[in-house]
Amino acid sequence: MELYSTKKISPNVSIGEAVLKGLPDDNGLYMPVQIPELPKSFFDGIEKMTFQDIGFTVSQALLGKSVDDQSLRKILAEAFDFETPLVKIKEGFSVLELFHGPTAAFKDFGARFMSRLMRYFLQQTNQEINILVATSGDTGSAVGHGFLGVEGIRVTILYPKGKVSDIQEKQLTTIGGNVSALEIDGTFDDCQRLVKSAFLDEELSSKLNLTSANSINIARLIPQSFYYFHAYAQLKSDGKPVVFSVPSGNFGNLCGGLIAKKMGLPIAHFIASTNVNDIVPEYLRSGVFHARPSIETISNAMDVGNPSNFPRMLALHDWEYDKIKNEISAFSFDDNETKQAMREVFNECDYTLCPHTAVAYLGLKNWLQEQHEAFNGVLLSTAHPAKFIDVVEETLKAKILIPERLQEALSKEKVAQPMSGKFDDFKSWLLG
């Protein structure tokens, strides 16, 4: 698998180099030079395949001979030892529950696959690496738990002070071992800026082997394509076109779906559903991409003012506005609308949505109202509602159960290093 930088300045690299390096030197994003199309025979029998079997076929096509088949199957078996159910809540609306992994968020898919893929490549090179990851909530805990105890890897998580839920913070700050948490006085965009600045700093580059585990790392996107195939497999027998509504912040999740479609998955349409941080919906309306400071909402994992994966979205559409506009519709919703959707689904369908999944529900609902044929709509449910227990219980006026794996984190003591949003402070800490 050969990859290029979206800025097309840095030289092409192998998948091993891209995974361990994270970002090209030109500060672009790595993308496959070629995205292979899977054979018709794969789709003819996809409904009979397990999640791991689907993942093996897809990743084998992408990775080529970079990982031997036996090691690849072991990586998949270790990474995806949990369920990915599709739950129909009403006609035309199904929820793909992506929160059954160890940290109760969809980020487990990318983090667990990536940690094992990195371990595979590190064993071949005898390198040691330092992973920097900015998080708006769920990425940090998923990465931390995914890499906990992996020899030769140290993880530093940056999260915005006071802008993640209590359970998210406990998950971030109680991992220990080779994982450290930094509580940044700022927003998620400030955390992301610090990480990107560190990669571009020559002194840090010469002294530390830095890489990223955010969705800017291509290893995160590969497994995020798997569950699109898996959802389609469960709906194939209905014979209706399938559309996906994706709650979106950094847009890595949506890029996983775009890669799946490039590989031949018959997805009829994508819906990018955002909160009031509507940078991409605004782009699809106007053709102008305008990054701006993020606004705090109850769907905090989507509080992103400069989506990192936007260049990948453009690259997957040959940098043509008309192509991306035809394939993706976008909607944005405020907190009041999000809460109303949570109440609507709870009362009408007896189903509890987290705030992010509620945004996806609204996006699909709005899009379906404009259509004149029947579709199977899939909401990607990115986190267990208990991760946002205060807002969910206050909105629904009901108690929800906290899974045991989340209760365990709540019982532990927070360990985090407070830090300003200044790069010099961050650099000094890294060097120290």
N, C-alpha and C positions, 0 to 999 in steps of 0.2 A: 504494500500500500504506500503510494507516494503522495505527499501533501505539499501544497503551496500556501504562501501567505496571501491573505486577501489584499494586502497592500502591494504585492507583487514586486517587492524589492529584495527581500531575503531569499536565499536559494531554497529549492525544494528539499524536503527531508523524508526520511523513512518514518513509519508510524512509531517505532521505538523512540526515535529522537524527539518526535513531536509530543509524545505522551510525557516523557521525562522533562522536556524543556518547557512545555506549557504554552509559551508565547514566542513567536518569531522575534528576531532582533529589531525588525522594523515596526514592532508594536501592532502588527496586524493579527489575524487569527488564522490558524491552520485549517485548511479544507482539503478534502480528497481531490486529487487531479482527475480521477474518474470515479463515478458512483455506478457500480454495476447494476444491471437490471436482472432480477431473478427470473428463472424459467417459469413457464406456464404450469408445469407439473407441480411446482411448489405451491402455487395458489389453488390448484385443483384438489390438493389433499390437506390444506392448511388446517381445516377444522378438526382433523384427527391428531394434530401435533400438540405436544406439551409446550409450555412456555420455554423450557430449556432447549427443546428441539428447534423451535422457531429461532431462538437466540443464536443457536449454533449455526444454522443455515445463513442467517443474516450477517453475523459477525465474521464467519468464515469467508463469505463473499467480499466483505469490506477489507478484512485484514490480509487475505491471501495466505502466503506462506510465512508471514511474519511470526505466527504462533502455530506450533504444531497442534494437530487435532486433539491429541490426548490432553495436553495442557489446557487447551481451550475448553474442552468439556469439563475439566476440573474447575476452572475459573467460574464457569456458568453454574455448576452445581453448588459451589460454595457461596456465590454471590446471591443466587435467587432461590433460597430455601423457604420462601413464603408465598402465599397465594396472591393472585391478582384478579379478584372477582369482578364481574360486570353485573350490576344490579339495575333492573328495569324499575323505574319509579312511576312512570306513566307512559302513555302511548307517545312514541317518538323521542322519549327521554330515558337514557340509560346512564348510570354513573359507573365509571371505571375507577374502582377503589385502588389507589396507588399508595395506601398508607399502612399496609400490613407488614412492613419491614421493621427492623429493630428500633428505629427512631420515629416511627409513625408518620413518615413523610415520603413523598415520591423521590426525594433526593437520595434515598437509600439505593435506588437502582443504579444511578450513575456512580455514586461514591464506592459502593461495594465492588462493582465491576472494575472501576478504575484502580482501586487499591491493589487488586490482585493482578491486573495487567501491568501496573508499575513494578510490582514485586517480581513478576516474570522477567521483565526487561532489566531490572536492577541485578538480578542473579546472573545475568549474562555479562554485565559490565563492571560489577564490583564497585559501583558508585554509591555515595551517600547523598541524599537530597534533603532540602528544606522546603516544605510546602507552605505557601501563604494562601490563605483563603478569606475573602471578605464575605460576610453573610448578612442577609436581611432577616434571618430567622432559622430556616431549616437546613440550609446547605452546611453550615458549620458543624452541627451535631452529627449529621450524616457522614461528613468527611472525617470528623474526629473519630467516630466509632468505627468507620470503615478502615481506618489506618492504625487504629490502636494496636500497639505491640508489633507492628510491621518493622522488621529489622532494617536499619539503614535509612529510615525516614523519620523526620521530625516535622510536626504540624503546628502552625501558628494560625489561630482563628481571630479575625478582627470583626467585632460586632458593634452596632451603634447603641450607646448608652440610653436606656429607657425606651427603646423603640422595638423591643422584641417582647413576646409574652413571657410570663413568669416561668412557665414550663419550658419554653424554648431556651431561656437563659440558663436554667438549671441543667438542661441537656448539654449546653455549650461549655459550661464552666465546671463540670464535675467528672470529666473524662479522665484527666490525669495521665500518668505515664509519659509517652512521647508527644503529648498534645497540650499546648498552652493556649489560653484565651486572653485576648486584649479587649478591654472595654473602652471603646473610642468615644470621646466627647464630640459627637457629630452625627451625621446621617450615614446611611448605607453608601451613598455616593462618595462620601469622605473616606470610608473604609476601602472602597474600590480604588479610589485615587491613590491612596497610600500603597496598595499592593502593586498597582501598575507602575508607580514611581520607583518602587524598589527594584522591579525588573529592569528598569532603564538606567539604574545607577551603576556606574562602572566599578566603584569600590566594592559594593555589595556583590556584584557579579563575579569579581575576581576572588572574593573571600568565601562566598557562600554559593552553593549550587542550588539556586532558587527555581521552583516551579510552582504551578498553580493547580488547584483542584476545583476552581469555579467552573461554571459551564463554558468558560473560555477555553478549557482543555478539551480537545477533541475526544478524549476517552470518555467524557461524560455524555456526549451526544450519541455515541454508538448504541449503548443499551437503552437510551430513551426512545429509540426507534422501535425496540422490540414490542412494547406494549400496544402500539398502534396495530401491528400485525395480529397480536393476540386478541385484541378487541374485535377486529374485523372477522377473525376466525369464529368467534362466538356469535356473530350476527349474520354470517354468510348465508345461512339457510333461509333467512327471511326474504332475500332477494331485493331488498330496498337499498338505494344508494346510502352510503355512510358518510356523515359529516362529523367533525370533531370541534368542540368548543374548548379552547385551551386558556385557563387563567394565566396571564402573562405579565412578567416583570422584566427579566433579563432576556427572555425569548429563547432560551435554550430548549425548553420543552417543545415549543412549536417547531424549532429547527429539527428536532428529532423526527417529528411527523413529516416534515418536508423531505427529509432524507428517505423515509419509508416510501413516500409517494414516488420519489425519483427511482427507487428500486422496483417499482411496478405495483405497489399496493394501490388498489382502486379506491382512493379517497375522493369523494365528490367535491368537498370544499372544506376549508379551514375557517374557524372563527377565532380571532384574537380578542379575548375579553380582558379588559383592564379596569382598574379603579380610576380615580381622577388623574393619575399619572398617565396621561393619554398621548404620549409622544408618538407611538406607532399609529393609533387611530387618526391622529392629526395628520401624520404623513400620508396615510392612505386617502384622506380627504383632500389634501392640498398639494401633495407631491413634494413637500418641504419637510426635512427632518430637523427638528429644533430641540436639542437637548436643553434641559433646564433643571433647577434644583427640585428634588423630590418633595412630595407632600405626604405627611403622615396620615395613614388611614387604618381602619380595623383589619384590612387585608394586607398586613405589613410586609409580607414576603414579596409583594408586587410594588412596593414603594421605591421605584427606580426611575430616575430622571434622565438617564443616559444608557439605554439598554445595550449591553456589551455585544450581544449576538446579532444586532441589526446588520452589520456588514455580511454576516453569513446568510441572512435572509435575502439580501440583495444578490449575493454571489449565486445562490441557488435559483435565482430568477434571471441570471445573465445580466444583472445590473439594470434591468429594464422595468420602469415604473408600471407600465401597462400589464406586464406579466404578473407581477406581485399583486396588483390590484384585482386581477381576475381570479386569482387563486385564494385570496384571503380577504374576508370581511372583518371589520373591527368595530367594537363598541366599547364605551367606557361608562362607568356607573359610580355614583357617590355612595357614601356610607349608609345613608337613609334607604336608598334603593336596595343596597346589599342586605340590610336587615329585613326589609320587607320581603325579599326573596326567600330568606331563611325561614321566616314565619310562614310564608305561602307553602313551601314544600313540606315543612313540618306538619302543618295543619291538614293539607290536602293529600299528602303522600305518606305521612307517618315516617319521614326520613329526615335525618339531621345533617345539614350541610355546614362545613366550616365556611368562614367568610370568603375565602378564595374560590371554593367550589360554587358558592352562591353567585359570584360574579360570572363564572362560566355558565351557570344556569340562565342568567339573564341574557347573556350574549346569544345562546342558542335559542331562547324564547323569542327574542327580537328578530333573529334571522329567519326562523321558521314562519313567523307571521307574514313575511314578505314572499313566501314560496307558494307554488301552486301544485306541488306533488308531494308524495309521502317520502320522508327520509327517516333513517335511523340516526338519531342524534346522540352523540356520546360526550358526556362531560368528563373531563379529567379531574378527578378528585385528588388534590395534591397533599392533603394533610388530614389527620384525624381531628374531628371537631374538639376533642378534649385538649388539643394544644392551644386552643383559644377559648378556654373554658369560661372565663369571665364574660366575654362579649357574647358567647353562644348562650349561656344560661340567662344572662340579663335580657337578651333579645327574645328568647323563646319562653321565658318564665317557666323553665323546667330544668331538672337536674339531669346531667348526663354522666355516664360511667367513664371513669378514667382507666385506660388499660394498665395492666400491671407494670409493663415496661416503662410507662411514663411515671407511675407512682413511685417507682424505685428511684428515679432521678430527683424527684421532689424531696426525698428524705435525705439527700446528700448536701454537703456544705459547698457553697459557691466559692470557687477559687479563680479570680480574674485580676489582671494587672490593669489599673486605670491608666489611661493615656490620652493626651491631647490629640487633635487632628493635624498636628504639625509633623511634616515628614522628618525633620531633623531628630525629633524625639523618637520616632519609630525606628529610624536608622540606628540611632545609638543603642536602643534596646536590642535590635537584631545583632549588632556587632558585639554587644556585651554578653 
